[in-house]
Amino acid sequence: MKKLAFGALLVGLLVAACGGDDGHHPILLDSGSNTNMTCNPLTQAGCAAGEKCTWLLDALMPSYVGHVGCAPDGTANTGESCMYGAPGTTGYDNCKKGTVCGNYRGGAGTCKTICDQQGGTPDCGTTHVCVTYSGLFSTGDTTPPAGGVCDLACDPFADNDFDGSGTVSTKSGTTCAASGSNTVGCYGYPSYGTPPKTGWSCTNDINAMEAQPTGLRHRVQCVEANNCADPGPTIYVNSCNQGYLPLLIETTGVSTAICVAMCAPHNCYMGNCGTATTFDFQHGDAPHRCTATDRVGTFDQTVAGESCQYLWYREVDDQGNYLASATSNSLGFCFDHSKYLYDSDGDNTADKPLPPCSTLANGFGSGSAPSDPNYWGAADLGCVDTTNAGIMMAQGKTTQLPESTMHKRATINLPRALYHRTMGTR
């Protein structure tokens, strides 16, 4: 299954896949429910006594079709084995009300708790993350899902295999390996200031077969030709190999999506980026730096190139609302400043590469015009954490960024988030 979220300047949709479903085969319930009844899977309102509001499987061939409706209540609890019946009148699972079978495209799975993907009730608590899936509680990738499911929360550094080797040195955590498979990674996507806050959960690396030699990793294009995108193109959160997300367009003027490496950011500003020759802090902290030593892909390790940009920078919406998360200041993404232009002379044309972190003063810039040498500050490009930026941080609550800062962000030719952040399956 695949999680969806992407930049609006990118072509197609962004979607991710989860794993961990077992192979048990439960006994299916009898049919008899009114599948045409309108109901709410979050509140479980709208169904008759003894029924549940759930996802119903209509067809698998020639294409997958399903809908929200009522079905007989099941007997399996969260985490227990489940299975859907044959598509049509028996196309429902045997999970209890308020849960749904994780393998909603047929076959064995485990029951998962249904949750409000917008951060309301029901929620997932502290050990799980509410995620939405492509083709679950939604009639299409352009239709907002009516609900999500709770997946196991994870650590994006410990629970990802960044080089595809499956060795302990590259995947130290065991949370996402509980299924016994190294192809289950820790995926998520920046909130871009829209609830719920950014979260990370265990999900399948659906392109693990593309793992070597470079696989679908840093700055590799995410297109149909290399199996990173489905026809459309449709791009999923877990289209790239674990530890990498389809986060950016390739460069200003080129709308092709690319996979981007996760990194551990370090405050980097003028005089605080490491040595004059290596600029170590600009690349992040070992062993999660934006370098060919710690990650796989193509990296520009010059001062004008790669930096580890703090996650909080991508947790801000177009109005300046910042929605903090647990990883706002501890996780980042490798961002090549030389690839993206901004409008330096106010003629509405992006014409100059973004300045590197090492040339910028700490905090937000004080300049009033793009041509002003003090226009950009390290905080304007996510080179420093929220403390250095002077931003209040309260997890799950929004903070307003200054209007001047948002004006600067608007001059950068970068993608914006889509409305949908959904998971799906291939």
Secondary structure, DSSP 8 states (H G I E B T S, - for coil): --B---BTTSSSEEEEB-----------------TT---BTTTTBSS-TTEEEEEEEEE-SSS-EEEEEEEE---B-TTSEEE--STTTT----B-TTEEES-TTSSEEEEEEEE-TTS-SS---SSEEEEEETTSS-SSTTS--S-EEEEEB--TTTT--TTSS--TTT----GGGTTS-TTEEEEE---TT-SS---EEEEE-TTGGG-SSS-S-BT-B-SGGGTSEETTTEE-TTSS-TTEEEEEEEETTEEEEEEEEEE------TT-SS-TTT-HHHH-STTS-SSTTTS-B----STTSEEEEEGGGGSB-TT-EEE--TTTTT-EEEEEGGG-EE-SSSSSS--EE---GGGSBSSS---SSTTSTTS-BGGGGT-S-HHHHT----TTSEEE--HHHHHHHHTB----B-S--EE---
